């Protein structure tokens, strides 16, 4: 009887375990930043300044080695 109860409890605990699935292909509904009227000069180029939802200012900069675009925050 004890083995049956343990087996049932084990099966119920396995079935109750679930994993969350993230859909990375889904488009975002909102953008997490807004464009400002400010301009920053970085390496001799004029860059548009953006404002994040948390109130931080940043610009988009392209990496020299990989060519990928990333955010550079302004102090």
N, C-alpha and C positions, 0 to 999 in steps of 0.2 A: 504494500500500500504506500509505503514511504517513497519507493522508487517511482511509482506512478505520479505522485504529487510533485516530486522533483522534476520529472520529465515534463509534466504539464507547465510547471512554472518556468522551466528553461525555454520551452517553445513559446510561451507567452512573452517572455522577455526578449527573445530574438525577434518576434513579430512586431513588438512595440518600438524597437530601435529603427529610427528613420534618418535618412541623410537629406540634407537640403541641397537642391539642385539650382545652380545659378545659370541663367541664360545670358551669356556674354554677347550673343549676337543681337540682342534686343536693343533698339535705339533708345537713347535717353530722351525723356520728354522735356527736360529743362537743362539749360546750360548753367554751370556753376560759377560763371563770371560774367561781368558786364564791361563793355568798352567805355572808357572815359575820354574826355576831351584833351587829356594831357599827352605830352610827347616826351620820350626819354631818348637821349643820345647814347648809344652803346657801340663801341668800336667804330666810331665815325658814322654810324647809320642811325637814322631816326626810327624809333620803334614806338608803336602805339602802347599806351599804358592801360592795363585792365585792372578791375577791382573784383576780388573774390567775394563770395557770400560772407566770409568771415571778416571782411574789411581790409584785407591785405592787398597791396599794390604789387603787380608783377608785369613782366614783359615776356614775350615768346622769343627764344634765342635758338638758333640752329647750331648743333654741335659740329665742330670742324672735322672730327675723326669719323663719326658714324653718319652724320647728315640728318640725325633725328632732331625734332623740335622738342624743346622742354621749356618749363617756366623758370625764369630768374626773378626772384623776389627782390623788391626794392626796400631798403631799410628805412 
